[in-house]
């Protein structure tokens, strides 16, 4: 059974800057620790990725999977779901919600729901989810703020 987890972080960049980094999938391996590769396999007419194939290696967790993406018109919400079950996942649904905070900061809320194909005890699963989400948000913050430094 899939459980949903949500975490937020404030990033010192505009929502457009945050969205630009999130949507630049092919560069994920440059700043996301476990990401081995990311390849856009389909695009919408406007150039945004509709399907992206990922290969991850997080030590004990190795997987290859494709996600289908959808975007709010103003890119304030980016959501995805797993196209087909993978070696490690039955389902994955997630989203980034990006809200402005003042003139030059954003609150990013990351929601993730994963149903693993392998068994994992509840307490270990929750700890793993928290670690994955913490790392994802901190790495996103680091990448965005390094590309768009404040004076």
Secondary structure, DSSP 8 states (H G I E B T S, - for coil): --EEEEEEEEESS-HHHHHHHHT-GGGHHHH-TTEEEEEEEEE-TTS-EEEEEEEEE-SS-EEEEEEEEEE-TTSSEEEEEESS--SSEEEEEEEEEEEEETTTEEEEEEEEEEEESS---HHHHHHHHHHHHHHHHHHHHHHHHHHS---
